[in-house]
Amino acid sequence: MIKVVTFDVWDTLLKVNFMFEGISEELSELSGINLEIVKEAFDKAKNRAKELRYSGKLPAKEAVFICQSMVANILGVDVDYVRRATAKATIKMREDIIIPETLEVLKFVKGEGLKTACIGNVQFWSSNYTRIFLERFGISDYLDRHFFSDEVGIFKPNREIFTVVANFFRVKPNEMLHIGDKKKEDFEGAKQAGLKAILLKENTPLKQELVNLLA
């Protein structure tokens, strides 16, 4: 019996491209560097960060500094430009960043009397910025707890981060359901930790999948 439903954050509850677009635009304006060059720098840094994370060489609690520094080094600017751009993008972000089905699904899950949480990997901006969006747009009203890699010190798909959540709610892993858009981080990671899991698929309504699973 499922007692806790956990959600990935980016591209599950919120659109990650909106954040990267916003930061890139602000960084381009602050630095005077062409926007396309800034976007290319982020793409290179994202690929490098992924390599480091999968090889176990990206410490979760230091990931933001390392990733922001990679972007700054590629562009040849001070890392403070990246930090300022991130803050400015966060301030300007509008509710378009929310995945359309997010609030409907969260309301449904809470209406079923289940506990809820988000489990998010953090790389290019700290969890504090993500928390701002979750609070500003009412998403946190439907989450009982937030778990972020820069706070917990563990990245998905490491099974330990799912164990941390299970221990917090005092449930067994098989009493938890994790929902996310990444096959390795969310679906396979949750399954290996003993959870049930749903991998988001394009054009497949999540609420209906939940109705079928929880029936």
Backbone torsions as a table, in degrees:
resi	resn	phi	psi	omega
1	MET	NA	130.0	-178.6
2	ILE	-80.1	128.7	179.3
3	LYS	-115.3	-23.6	-176.9
4	VAL	-134.7	133.9	175.3
5	VAL	-117.2	124.8	178.8
6	THR	-112.6	149.0	-177.3
7	PHE	-124.7	135.7	163.8
8	ASP	-63.4	162.1	-178.2
9	VAL	-99.6	-64.5	-171.4
10	TRP	-79.5	125.8	-174.8
11	ASP	70.0	14.8	169.5
12	THR	-121.3	-47.9	175.1
13	LEU	-107.5	-35.6	-176.7
14	LEU	-129.5	151.1	-178.1
15	LYS	-86.2	111.6	-175.7
16	VAL	-66.3	-33.3	-178.8
17	ASN	-63.2	-30.3	178.1
18	PHE	-63.4	-38.8	179.8
19	MET	-69.9	-45.6	179.2
20	PHE	-63.7	-38.8	177.2
21	GLU	-62.4	-45.8	-179.1
22	GLY	-62.3	-45.3	179.2
23	ILE	-64.6	-42.8	-179.1
24	SER	-61.3	-43.2	179.6
25	GLU	-63.9	-43.2	179.7
26	GLU	-68.1	-39.0	180.0
27	LEU	-67.6	-37.8	176.7
28	SER	-61.9	-43.2	-179.8
29	GLU	-67.2	-41.8	-178.7
30	LEU	-68.2	-40.1	-173.8
31	SER	-92.6	-19.0	-176.3
32	GLY	79.2	10.1	179.8
33	ILE	-90.7	139.7	-179.3
34	ASN	-51.1	137.7	-175.7
35	LEU	-57.8	-41.9	-178.4
36	GLU	-64.5	-34.9	178.2
37	ILE	-67.9	-39.1	177.5
38	VAL	-63.7	-43.6	179.3
39	LYS	-62.7	-39.5	178.0
40	GLU	-63.7	-37.1	178.6
41	ALA	-63.7	-41.4	177.7
42	PHE	-65.3	-39.9	179.2
43	ASP	-62.2	-43.3	178.5
44	LYS	-63.9	-44.2	-179.4
45	ALA	-65.2	-38.8	178.9
46	LYS	-63.5	-42.3	179.4
47	ASN	-64.7	-42.0	179.7
48	ARG	-67.0	-40.8	179.2
49	ALA	-62.8	-38.9	179.2
50	LYS	-63.6	-43.1	178.1
51	GLU	-60.7	-45.3	-179.4
52	LEU	-65.0	-41.3	-177.7
53	ARG	-66.3	-44.7	-178.6
54	TYR	-69.1	-23.4	178.4
55	SER	-91.9	1.0	178.5
56	GLY	77.3	18.4	-176.3
57	LYS	-105.7	11.6	178.1
58	LEU	-117.0	99.8	-179.6
59	PRO	-63.2	129.0	-174.1
60	ALA	-58.6	-40.6	-176.2
61	LYS	-77.8	-13.3	179.0
62	GLU	-111.0	2.7	-171.8
63	ALA	-60.7	-40.8	-177.1
64	VAL	-61.6	-48.5	179.5
65	PHE	-60.8	-44.3	-178.9
66	ILE	-63.7	-45.8	-177.2
67	CYS	-68.9	-42.7	177.3
68	GLN	-64.4	-36.8	178.8
69	SER	-66.3	-35.9	177.9
70	MET	-61.9	-44.7	178.8
71	VAL	-62.5	-45.7	-179.5
72	ALA	-61.0	-42.3	-179.0
73	ASN	-66.4	-39.5	178.3
74	ILE	-62.3	-38.9	-177.8
75	LEU	-87.0	-15.0	-178.8
76	GLY	73.5	36.2	178.8
77	VAL	-124.8	165.8	176.8
78	ASP	-69.1	142.8	-178.1
79	VAL	-61.3	-22.9	180.0
80	ASP	-63.7	-26.4	175.5
81	TYR	-62.8	-40.6	-180.0
82	VAL	-66.5	-41.6	179.1
83	ARG	-64.1	-44.1	179.6
84	ARG	-64.2	-41.7	-179.8
85	ALA	-62.5	-38.4	178.8
86	THR	-64.7	-44.0	178.8
87	ALA	-64.0	-43.5	-179.2
88	LYS	-65.2	-40.6	179.0
89	ALA	-64.3	-38.8	179.7
90	THR	-64.3	-43.3	-179.7
91	ILE	-61.4	-38.5	-174.3
92	LYS	-86.6	-13.0	-172.8
93	MET	-62.9	137.2	179.5
94	ARG	-108.7	174.5	-173.2
95	GLU	-69.6	-3.7	173.7
96	ASP	-60.3	-17.6	-178.4
97	ILE	-71.1	-17.1	-178.7
98	ILE	-74.8	133.4	170.8
99	ILE	-62.7	130.2	-172.0
100	PRO	-49.1	-39.4	-173.5
101	GLU	-86.2	-4.4	-169.8
102	THR	-53.4	-59.7	-174.4
103	LEU	-65.7	-36.7	178.7
104	GLU	-61.9	-44.4	-179.3
105	VAL	-66.5	-44.3	-179.5
106	LEU	-63.1	-41.5	178.1
107	LYS	-62.7	-40.0	179.5
108	PHE	-63.3	-47.1	-178.1
109	VAL	-62.5	-44.9	178.7
110	LYS	-65.8	-33.2	177.6
111	GLY	-66.0	-21.0	176.9
112	GLU	-84.4	0.8	177.9
113	GLY	78.6	20.2	-177.6
114	LEU	-95.1	152.3	172.2
115	LYS	-77.3	150.6	-178.1
116	THR	-136.2	154.6	176.5
117	ALA	-157.9	162.1	170.7
118	CYS	-113.0	146.3	176.5
119	ILE	-127.5	110.3	-173.7
120	GLY	-123.9	135.1	169.7
121	ASN	-78.9	140.2	-176.8
122	VAL	-123.0	129.6	179.8
123	GLN	-135.6	-61.1	-171.0
124	PHE	-95.8	-9.8	171.8
125	TRP	-149.5	150.9	-173.8
126	SER	-71.9	162.5	179.2
127	SER	-62.8	-21.6	178.5
128	ASN	-60.3	-37.2	178.6
129	TYR	-69.8	-41.0	178.0
130	THR	-63.0	-40.1	178.0
131	ARG	-59.6	-36.2	179.1
132	ILE	-59.5	-45.9	179.3
133	PHE	-64.4	-44.0	-178.3
134	LEU	-62.1	-35.4	177.9
135	GLU	-78.5	-46.7	-175.1
136	ARG	-59.6	-38.4	-174.5
137	PHE	-101.3	14.8	171.6
138	GLY	78.8	7.7	-178.1
139	ILE	-71.3	-38.7	-178.6
140	SER	-64.0	-19.9	177.4
141	ASP	-61.7	-19.9	-177.8
142	TYR	-112.7	12.9	178.2
143	LEU	-118.7	129.5	179.8
144	ASP	-81.0	-22.9	-177.4
145	ARG	-159.8	150.9	176.8
146	HIS	-117.1	134.7	176.0
147	PHE	-127.5	119.3	-178.9
148	PHE	-124.6	144.4	-174.7
149	SER	-61.0	-33.0	-178.9
150	ASP	-73.9	-16.5	177.5
151	GLU	-96.5	-42.6	-178.6
152	VAL	-77.9	-30.4	-178.7
153	GLY	86.9	17.7	-178.2
154	ILE	-139.4	135.0	174.9
155	PHE	-92.3	145.9	160.2
156	LYS	-66.8	144.7	13.2
157	PRO	-93.8	14.4	179.2
158	ASN	-53.8	124.9	-175.7
159	ARG	-61.0	-22.1	-176.7
160	GLU	-63.2	-33.4	-179.1
161	ILE	-68.3	-33.0	176.9
162	PHE	-72.0	-33.8	177.1
163	THR	-65.6	-39.5	177.3
164	VAL	-57.1	-43.4	-179.1
165	VAL	-67.6	-45.2	179.5
166	ALA	-59.8	-42.6	179.5
167	ASN	-65.1	-38.5	179.7
168	PHE	-61.2	-44.8	-177.9
169	PHE	-86.0	-4.0	179.5
170	ARG	58.7	48.8	176.7
171	VAL	-128.7	164.5	174.6
172	LYS	-82.4	150.9	179.3
173	PRO	-53.0	-37.1	-178.1
174	ASN	-75.3	-0.2	173.8
175	GLU	-99.4	10.0	179.9
176	MET	-117.7	148.4	175.1
177	LEU	-124.2	126.5	177.6
178	HIS	-110.6	138.9	-178.6
179	ILE	-123.1	129.4	178.9
180	GLY	-163.8	173.7	-174.8
181	ASP	-102.3	-10.6	-176.9
182	LYS	-100.4	126.7	-177.2
183	LYS	-62.7	-47.7	-176.3
184	LYS	-73.8	-53.4	-174.4
185	GLU	-68.0	-45.4	-171.7
186	ASP	-95.2	-56.9	-174.0
187	PHE	-72.2	-57.2	-177.4
188	GLU	-69.0	-38.8	179.2
189	GLY	-60.8	-45.0	179.7
190	ALA	-66.0	-43.8	-179.7
191	LYS	-60.6	-44.1	-179.0
192	GLN	-65.7	-25.7	178.2
193	ALA	-85.4	-2.4	176.7
194	GLY	96.8	6.8	-179.8
195	LEU	-87.4	162.4	164.1
196	LYS	-81.0	155.6	-175.9
197	ALA	-149.7	149.4	173.3
198	ILE	-124.2	124.4	174.4
199	LEU	-94.2	119.6	-178.6
200	LEU	-62.4	137.3	178.8
201	LYS	-124.7	143.0	-179.3
202	GLU	-61.6	135.8	177.3
203	ASN	67.2	14.8	175.5
204	THR	-112.2	111.8	-178.0
205	PRO	-59.7	122.7	-178.8
206	LEU	-66.5	-39.2	-177.0
207	LYS	-58.8	-40.9	-179.6
208	GLN	-65.1	-39.0	177.3
209	GLU	-61.2	-41.2	179.3
210	LEU	-66.5	-41.4	178.8
211	VAL	-58.2	-45.0	-178.8
212	ASN	-66.0	-39.8	-176.0
213	LEU	-73.4	-36.8	-175.6
214	LEU	-89.5	-7.3	-178.2
215	ALA	-63.3	NA	NA
